[in-house]
Amino acid sequence: MNNDLHFETLAIHAGQDPDPTTGAIMTPIYQTSTYVQRAPGEHQGYDYSRSDNPTRAALEALIAALEGGEYGLAFASGMAATDTILRLFKSGDHIIVGNDVYGGTYRLFERVLSRYGLQFSWLDLNNHDAVQAALRPETKLLWLETPTNPKLELADIAALVDLMPDGVMVAVDNTFASPVSQQPLRLGADIVMHSSTKYLGGHSDVVGGVLALNDQETHQQLKFLQNAVGSVPGPMDSFLVLRGVKTLHIRMERHSENALQIARFLEDHPAVRQVYYPGLESHPQHELAKRQMKYFGGMVSMLLENEEVARQMSSRTKIFALAESLGGVESLIEHPYSMTHASTADSEIAVDPALVRLSVGIEHIDDLLADLRQALA
């Protein structure tokens, strides 16, 4: 597939040629664990589905195309994809991480991987002097989210790439933006990660993770780890993400349109102390958002009076469902302090207990606004 095609076309066709045997327009679900070989060690490209599966291969080719990369890899979850990247490093290696990240990322880094000797520094990645000062000879990776979860802060990907000396990788969690909005590899990043559970799948019916990158040697290392560790998605999960991506572009347009109107409504509401959304002119990095992102995304966070008010408001909505996760066609609401980011409580990156996070869906905007209005009353 010609990667010079427009995004919408790639999303529908990249890695997904019609089945040569039957002509099926949709990628078949190769629900098989093993493959017959012509002779010992002589197979037809596939020998065991942990190593490779044709449905998963189609997804991996698609993700590479959407991110403007040469290689894609699919995993059983976003955390599995993240963990596999970190397995590139060894005890004593140092990783710089943004200080506003998904709670599961913090839990993996500090409560699991630090036990094996990896060292982490949690920094405001907009303070480039602090980032530069944190670099050590043993620094091997800069890990960043942009926009961040849950405060929707941005990081200047290209500027941070330029700050990194040779030998320091830059990995970007691109889940909140999606490849529709920004493609970090084109800005110099080495690896892009998505929780494909979110906007890529888009229908709250699959859990998965994906990586995209350009470097052949790093791809070979990650491919080895993918097979050796075995945290791969099944063919049905791969198919569901393939299916979801076909409508990603039009969904992200609607997510972003709705989110901007909701952010403006919340900004004017007397019960809301602060709104976090990069599409608002009041966002401190609005200009960076306009430069780095095509759409501002479907995630909005707000700071209410206190934790009790935040918990009450989160339980009052009718259309916004109180649930973890994000990126589905339906709107969700959650209280990060007690839900997705509970693992950061009492840490240096703890979330404000008064914060509420919205995943704005593609329902009619008037219904969503009415729901929030009554919940805030």
N, C-alpha and C positions, 0 to 999 in steps of 0.2 A: 504494500500500500504506500502511495506517495505521501510522505509526511508533510508536503507543502500544501496539502488540501486544507480547507477551513476546518476549524474545530468540530463544528456540527457534523460534518461529513465523516471525519475520522472517528467520532464517537459512535457512529452507526456501523462503520465498515472496517476499521483497522483491526487486523488480526482475525477477521471473521468472514473469510471467503465462503461462499455456498459449499455445502458438503459435496465433494467430487463424486461420491457414489450415488447419492439419492437426489442431489440438487437442493436439499433442505436449505432454506434461506437463513434459519436460525442455527447457531452452533450447536451440534448435538451434545447431550449430556453423556459423556463416556463414563458410565457408572460401572467401572471395572477396576479391580485391584491389580490385575496382572495381564500380561500379553504373551501370546504364543510366539515362540522363537523358531526360526528356520533351522537352526543348528545351535549347539551350545555357544552362548555368547554372541549369536548372530540374530539381532532383532531388527525390527522395522522402525526404529527411532524411539521406541518405548519398551521398557522391560518391567517396571513396577510403578504403581501410581504415586507412591511417596516421592519417587525421583522425578517423574514427569507424568502429566496427563494431558491429552489433547484439549480438553475444555479449559483447563488451567493455563495451558500454553497460549490459547487465544486471548485470555484475560491479560496475561503478562505482556503480550505483544500490543494489546490495546493501551494498557497503562503507559508503556514506553512511548507510544505515539502521542498520547494526550499530553504528556509532560515534555515532549521534545527530546526524549532520551533514546539511547540505543538499546537499553535492556530494561526489562521489567521482571519483577518477582512477586508472587502472591503467597500469602500466609493465612493461617487460621484466624488471626485477629491483628488489630493494630499493635497491641502489646507484643505479640509474637514477632512482628516485623521489626519493632523497636529493639527488642531483645537480641535479635539476630545481628543488627548493626553493631550493638555494643559488644558482641562476641568477636568482633574484629580486633579488639584490644586486650591488653593483658594487665595483670596485677602491677600497680604502680603508675599506670597511665592516668592522665588527668583530663577531665572533660569539663568544659564551661557550658553552663545551662542557663537559660533565661529564668528569671525569678517569678514568672507567672506562667505555669504550665498545668496541663491536665494532672489530676491527682494520681492517676495510675502510673504516669511517667515518674512522678516523684517517688511513689512507693517502690517501683522497680529499681530506680537508681539508688535510692538511699537505704532501703530496707532489704534489698536482695543483692544487687551488684556490688555495693560498697563492702559487703562481707567478703568479697573475692579480691579486694585490693584496688578496685577502681576508685579514683578520687574525683569529687564533684565540687565545683564552685558555682553558686547560685547568684546571678548578677542581673542588674538592669542593663539589658543589651542596648538601650539607647544612650547609655553612658559609655561612649567608645573609649574614653581615657581609662575607665575602670576595667573594661574588657582587655585593653592592651596591657594594663598593669598586671592582670591576672594570668597572662601567658607565662608558661614555664617551659623548660626544655622537655618535660614529659607530657606537655599538653598535646593531645592527639585529635580532639574533636570539639567542635562548637555545635551544640544542639539548640535549635530554636524553633519556636512556634510563632507564626505570624499570619493572621491575628492570634493573640494568645487566648487561652482558656482559663478563667472565664472573663477577664477584664478587657478583652478586645484591644490589647496594646499591639502596636506594630513594631517590627524590626526592619531596618533597612538592609535587605539581603545583600545587595551589591556592595554596599559600604563595608559590611561586616566581612564579606569574602575578601575584600582588599586588605583588611586588617590582619588577616591570618597569614602567618609565615608558611613557607613550604613545609609539608608534612602534617599540617593540621587540616583535617576534613571539616566540611560544613554540611550538616544534615538538617533539613527543614521538614518539620511536621506541617504539611500543607492541608490538613483536614478541614479547617474552618473555611479556607478560601476556595478550595477545589481547584483543579487544573483549568476550569473555565476562567477563573479570575486571575490566577497568577501561576507562573511556571518557573519555579526557583532555579532549575537547571540552566535556563536561559540567562539568569542573573549571576551565574557562576557557582552555585551550590554543587556539591558533589553527589548528594543523595537526597531524594525526596521520599517522604513517607506519608501515607494516608491510612487512616482507619476507614476501610471501604464499607464498614458498617454504616457510615454516615451518608454524606451526599452522593458518593459514587453509587452505592446500592440504592439509597433514596427512598426505600419503602418499609424500613424497620422490620425486615424479614430475613436478614442475613448478618452474620458476624464475620469480618475478614479484615485483612491488612494488605497493603501493597507497597512496593518500593520501585523507584525508577532511578536510573543512573546512566552515565556514559562510559565510565572507565572499565575496560575489559577485565583487567586483573582483579579489581574490586568485585566485579560481577561474578567472576569465577570463585572467589573466596566466599561470597554470600550464597552462591548456588551450592557450593559444597556444604555450608552450614545448614542451608534449607533442607537438604537431603539428610545430613547427618543427625540433625536435631529432630527433624520430622514434623515441625509445626506448620503443616500445609493445609490448605482448604480442600474440601471434597469437591467433586465435579458439580454437584448441585449448587453449592455455595458460589463456585466460580461462575456458573451460568446465571445465577440471580444478579451478581454484580454486572456481568455483561449486559443483561437485560436492562438493569437500572441505568447504566451509563448512556444508553441510547437517548434518554430524555434529559440528561444532565443539564444541557445548555438551557433549555427552555424552563426547567425547574429553577435553576439558579437565577434566572431573570426575575421570575415571580417571587422567589424567596427574598431577593434583594429589594424589589419594589415594596413588598409588604413590610419588610423590616425597617426600611427608611421611614415609612409613614408611621409605624409604631414608635420608633425612636423619637420622632418629632412630637408625637402625642405625649409620650412619657416625659420628655424634656420640659413640657409646659404644665405638667400635672403637679399640684402642690404637695402631694404625698411622696413624690420622688425627689430625693436629694441630688442624685447624679445619674446620668445615663452614659453608658459606654457603647458607642457605635461609631466605627470609623467613617461612616457616611455623613455624620453630623459636622457642620462647620466648627462646632465647639470642641470636637475631638482634637487633642493636642497634636495628633499626627495626621490630620485630615489631608494635608498637602501630599504627604508621603503615600497615603492611601490612594489618592487620585493618580499619582505617578506609577505606583507599583501594582495596583489592582484594577481589573476591568469592572468588576462589581464589588460592592461592599459586603456582600454576604447576608445570610439569614439569621445570624446570631446577634442578640441584643442582651446586655446586662444592665441592671439598675440597682442603685443603692437606696434602700428605704430607711425609715426612721431608726429601727433597731431589729434585732433578731426575731423578736416575737411578732412584729408586724410583717416581716419577711416570710415567716412560717405561715402566718394566717393568710396572707395574700396568695401564697403558693397553693393553698388548699381550697381557695374560693373559685378558681376559674372553672368554666364548664367546657369550653372548647379546647383550651390549652390543657393537655393532660399532664398530671403530675407524674413525671417519669424521668429516669436517667436516659442518656444518649441524646442524639440530635440528628438533624439532617434529613429526616423523613418528610414525606409530603404533609403529614399532620403536625400541628403545632404542639410543642411540649414546653412545660415550665418545670423548673427545679430550684432547690435551695442548695447551692454547691457546698456550703460549710458542713451540712449534715448528709450530703449525698455524694456526688461525684468527686468532691475534694476533701472528704472526711479524713483521708490519710495524711493530709497536710496540717491538720489541726495541731497546734502547739509547735509547729515548725517555723522556720524563718520565712516561709512563703505561704503562711496560713491565709485563707480567704476570709474576708470580712463577713461575720455572721449575718449582717444586714443585706447581703447581696442576693439578688434573685437573677437567674439566667433564663432567657427565653430562646427556644429554637422556633423561629417563625416559619410556619408552613405555607402552603399555597392555597389555603382557603380564601374566601372572599374577605377583603380587608375590612369591610364594615362590620362583619360578624366578629372578627378578631378584636377590633377596637372596642366594640360593645362589651365583649367578654372581659377585657382588661379594665374597662371603665367601672363595671359593677364589682370586680374583685378589689379595686382600689378604693371603693366608696367607703 
